[in-house]
Amino acid sequence: MSLIPRTDLDVHPLCLGGNVFGWTADEQQSFAVLDAYTAAGGNFVDTAEGYSHWVPGNVGGESETIIGNWLARRKRRDDVVIATKLKGLTRDSIRESVEASLRRLQTDYIDLYYAHYDDPDAPQEETAAAFGELVTEGKVRYLAASNFSTERLASALRISDQLGVARYVAMQPHYNLMEREVVEGELAALLAQEDLALFPYYSLASGFLTGKYRTVSDVAGRERGDRAGTYLNERGFRVLDALDRVAGAHGVTPTTVSLAWLLSRPNVLAPIASARTVEQLPALLAAAELKLTEAEVDDLTTASA
């Protein structure tokens, strides 16, 4: 377990992504995954108010609803850290979104509440004040940001401090062996300076880093095939070769190595990865126990440069 700085939230090194709940996993399958994840010691589940609006017939909120039903049925609310996200950052949007998420999750508080995207139409002072109210009222325990530029994240933190309200304690960016530019650029210095926890999403590059996509035919017709297919190039094959080498040395899968590499990076407390079936979980959870050597980390880092 790892303690998120400036909080009392102790989280498992593998955050279970809830984006597949209500999409490629129905409620029964989702319950089975949640049961297996928590039985293995997991305690950190990530979702969003918008999951999974992209599925025909869905409107958004399906993932939160499934997680809420599971929390209520299993009576696990007190020992699971729930993170969810909202979009609009005006005061009215924030108030409306938090109440809807609380209803769907069947709880009276959210452990970690993310601004899913920056909202240039909402004054950051208004956003900070509204988020501060939620923390004061006990509806939210801690705040976080996702998909913010370095400049906007820095100003949001500064404004929260100036107003004397709760500030963001974590950042959720797109980060993996194939997508390093955002986090390892100017954002890295801010994360270190402010001691923000990092919870990367798309940790497995839409499945590419599991090693299951190696040819054009492998990605054809897959749910995330189009995105994974963009990595079928010289650099991508170089990364897969490095993953195969390290995985072979440890007797684990490329999935496990990919997540372990993320866990070796500065400020990363827990990569976010989703499982559609119980059978997919062991390779994800094994990353928490895999200790890569310095040479192995360098090999992977160099291959993905």
C-alpha positions in Angstrom: 0.0 0.0 0.0 1.1 3.6 -0.6 -0.1 6.7 1.2 -1.1 9.5 -1.1 0.8 12.6 0.1 -1.2 15.1 2.2 -3.9 12.6 2.7 -4.8 9.6 4.9 -5.7 7.5 1.8 -3.6 4.3 1.7 -4.0 2.8 -1.8 -3.0 -0.4 -3.5 -0.3 -0.1 -6.2 -2.7 -1.2 -8.9 -5.8 1.0 -9.3 -8.7 -0.9 -10.9 -10.1 1.1 -13.8 -13.9 1.1 -14.0 -14.2 2.3 -17.6 -15.2 -1.2 -18.8 -18.0 -1.6 -16.3 -21.2 -1.2 -18.3 -19.3 -1.4 -21.6 -17.4 -4.6 -22.2 -18.3 -6.0 -18.8 -21.9 -6.3 -17.7 -22.9 -6.0 -14.0 -22.4 -9.7 -13.3 -18.9 -9.7 -14.8 -18.0 -6.4 -13.1 -19.0 -7.8 -9.7 -16.8 -10.8 -10.3 -13.8 -8.6 -11.2 -14.4 -6.3 -8.2 -14.8 -9.3 -5.9 -11.5 -10.9 -7.2 -9.6 -7.6 -7.0 -10.5 -6.9 -3.4 -10.0 -10.5 -2.4 -6.4 -10.1 -3.7 -5.9 -7.1 -1.5 -6.9 -4.3 -3.9 -8.7 -1.3 -2.5 -8.6 1.5 -5.1 -11.2 1.8 -7.9 -11.4 4.6 -10.5 -14.4 5.6 -12.5 -16.1 8.8 -13.9 -19.5 10.3 -14.3 -19.2 9.9 -18.1 -18.3 6.1 -18.2 -19.6 4.7 -20.4 -21.6 7.2 -22.5 -19.9 6.1 -25.7 -21.7 2.8 -25.8 -24.9 2.8 -27.9 -27.9 3.0 -25.5 -25.8 4.3 -22.6 -26.0 7.9 -21.3 -23.1 7.9 -18.9 -23.0 7.0 -15.2 -23.3 3.2 -15.9 -20.0 2.5 -14.3 -20.7 4.4 -11.2 -24.1 2.7 -10.9 -22.5 -0.8 -11.1 -19.9 0.1 -8.6 -22.5 1.6 -6.3 -24.6 -1.6 -6.5 -21.5 -3.6 -5.7 -20.6 -1.4 -2.7 -24.1 -1.7 -1.3 -24.4 -5.4 -1.9 -21.0 -6.3 -0.6 -21.0 -3.7 2.2 -17.4 -2.7 1.2 -17.7 1.1 1.3 -15.5 1.7 4.3 -12.5 -0.3 3.0 -12.5 0.7 -0.7 -11.1 4.0 -1.9 -13.4 5.3 -4.6 -12.2 7.9 -7.2 -14.5 9.4 -9.7 -14.4 12.4 -12.1 -16.6 15.2 -13.4 -16.4 17.4 -16.4 -17.8 20.9 -16.1 -16.0 23.0 -13.5 -18.5 25.9 -12.9 -20.0 25.9 -9.4 -23.4 24.8 -10.7 -21.9 22.0 -12.7 -19.8 20.8 -9.8 -22.8 20.8 -7.4 -25.0 19.0 -9.9 -22.3 16.4 -10.8 -21.3 15.5 -7.2 -24.9 14.9 -6.2 -25.5 12.6 -9.2 -22.3 10.7 -8.6 -23.1 10.2 -4.9 -26.6 8.8 -5.8 -25.2 6.4 -8.4 -22.4 5.3 -6.1 -24.9 4.9 -3.2 -22.6 6.7 -0.8 -22.4 10.0 1.1 -18.8 10.8 0.2 -16.2 10.4 -2.6 -12.6 9.7 -1.5 -10.9 11.3 -4.5 -12.7 13.6 -6.8 -11.1 14.6 -10.1 -11.6 17.5 -12.4 -11.7 15.2 -15.5 -10.7 17.9 -17.9 -9.7 21.6 -17.6 -12.7 23.9 -18.2 -11.5 27.2 -19.8 -15.0 28.7 -19.4 -15.0 28.3 -15.6 -12.9 30.8 -13.6 -10.4 28.8 -11.6 -11.3 30.8 -8.5 -14.9 29.6 -8.8 -13.8 26.0 -9.3 -11.5 26.1 -6.3 -14.1 27.6 -4.1 -16.8 25.1 -5.2 -14.5 22.2 -4.7 -13.5 23.6 -1.3 -17.1 23.6 -0.3 -17.5 19.9 -1.1 -14.5 19.1 1.1 -15.8 21.2 4.0 -19.2 19.6 3.7 -17.7 16.1 3.7 -19.1 15.1 0.3 -15.5 14.8 -1.0 -12.4 13.8 1.0 -9.7 14.9 -1.4 -9.4 16.5 -4.8 -7.4 15.8 -7.9 -6.9 16.8 -11.6 -6.7 15.0 -14.9 -5.7 16.1 -18.3 -4.5 19.6 -17.2 -1.6 21.5 -18.8 1.3 22.2 -16.5 0.5 25.9 -16.5 -3.2 25.4 -15.6 -2.4 22.9 -12.9 0.1 25.3 -11.4 -2.3 28.1 -11.4 -5.1 25.9 -9.9 -2.8 24.9 -7.0 -1.8 28.5 -6.4 -5.4 29.8 -6.4 -6.5 27.1 -3.9 -3.6 28.1 -1.6 -4.5 31.8 -1.9 -8.2 31.1 -1.1 -7.2 28.8 1.7 -9.3 25.9 0.4 -8.5 22.2 -0.4 -6.0 21.8 -3.3 -5.4 19.0 -5.7 -3.3 16.1 -4.2 -3.0 14.0 -7.3 -2.8 14.1 -11.1 -4.2 11.5 -13.6 -2.4 11.8 -17.0 -2.1 9.7 -20.1 1.2 8.0 -19.4 2.8 4.7 -20.4 5.9 3.4 -22.2 4.5 4.7 -25.5 3.2 8.0 -24.2 5.8 9.8 -22.1 6.1 13.4 -23.5 3.4 15.0 -21.3 4.5 13.7 -18.0 8.3 13.7 -18.5 8.4 17.2 -19.9 7.8 20.3 -17.9 5.0 18.6 -15.8 7.6 16.5 -14.1 9.2 19.4 -12.2 5.8 20.6 -11.0 4.8 17.2 -9.8 8.0 16.9 -7.8 7.8 20.4 -6.5 4.2 20.0 -5.3 4.6 16.3 -4.3 1.6 15.3 -6.3 0.7 11.6 -6.6 0.5 10.3 -10.1 -2.1 7.8 -11.3 -1.6 7.1 -15.0 -4.5 6.1 -17.2 -4.1 4.1 -20.5 -1.3 2.4 -18.6 -1.2 -0.4 -21.2 -1.6 1.8 -24.3 -5.0 0.5 -25.1 -3.8 -3.0 -24.8 -0.7 -2.6 -27.0 1.7 -3.1 -24.1 0.1 -6.5 -23.2 1.8 -7.8 -26.3 -1.4 -9.1 -27.9 -1.3 -6.6 -30.8 1.7 -7.4 -33.0 0.2 -7.3 -36.5 -2.5 -5.3 -38.3 -4.7 -8.3 -38.3 -4.4 -8.5 -34.5 -6.1 -5.1 -34.1 -8.8 -5.6 -36.7 -12.3 -5.4 -35.1 -11.1 -5.0 -31.6 -12.7 -2.4 -29.2 -9.5 -0.4 -28.9 -7.8 -1.7 -32.0 -7.6 1.6 -33.8 -5.7 3.2 -31.0 -3.4 0.3 -30.4 -2.8 0.0 -34.1 -1.1 3.4 -34.1 1.8 1.9 -32.1 2.6 -0.8 -34.8 5.8 0.9 -35.9 9.5 0.6 -35.4 9.4 2.2 -32.0 6.5 0.0 -30.9 8.2 -3.2 -32.0 11.3 -2.1 -30.1 9.3 -1.7 -26.9 7.6 -5.0 -27.4 11.1 -6.7 -27.8 12.3 -5.1 -24.6 9.1 -6.1 -22.8 9.5 -9.7 -24.0 13.2 -9.8 -22.8 12.3 -8.5 -19.3 9.1 -10.6 -19.0 11.1 -13.7 -20.0 13.7 -13.1 -17.4 11.1 -12.9 -14.6 8.6 -15.5 -15.9 5.8 -12.9 -16.1 3.8 -11.2 -18.9 4.5 -8.0 -20.8 1.5 -6.6 -19.1 3.1 -7.0 -15.7 6.4 -5.5 -16.8 4.7 -2.5 -18.4 2.9 -1.7 -15.2 6.0 -2.3 -13.1 7.9 0.1 -15.3 5.3 2.8 -14.5 5.7 2.0 -10.8 9.4 2.7 -11.1 8.8 6.3 -12.3 8.8 9.3 -10.1 5.6 10.2 -8.2 3.7 7.2 -9.7 1.8 5.5 -6.8 -0.6 3.3 -8.8 -1.1 2.8 -12.6 -4.8 2.5 -13.5 -5.7 -0.6 -15.5 -9.0 -2.3 -16.2 -10.0 -5.9 -16.4 -13.0 -7.2 -18.3 -12.7 -10.7 -16.8 -11.3 -12.2 -13.6 -8.7 -14.0 -15.7 -7.1 -10.7 -16.7 -6.5 -9.6 -13.1 -3.4 -11.7 -12.0 -1.1 -10.1 -14.6 -2.2 -6.6 -13.4 -1.8 -7.3 -9.7 1.5 -9.0 -10.2 3.1 -5.6 -11.1 2.9 -4.7 -7.4 5.3 -7.5 -6.5 7.7 -7.3 -9.5 10.9 -5.4 -8.8 12.7 -4.5 -11.9 16.5 -4.1 -11.9 18.0 -0.7 -12.8 19.3 -2.3 -16.0 15.8 -3.5 -16.9 14.2 -0.2 -16.3 17.0 1.4 -18.4 16.4 -1.1 -21.2 12.7 -0.3 -21.3 13.2 3.4 -21.0 15.7 3.4 -23.8 13.6 1.2 -26.1 10.7 3.6 -25.7 12.7 6.8 -26.2 
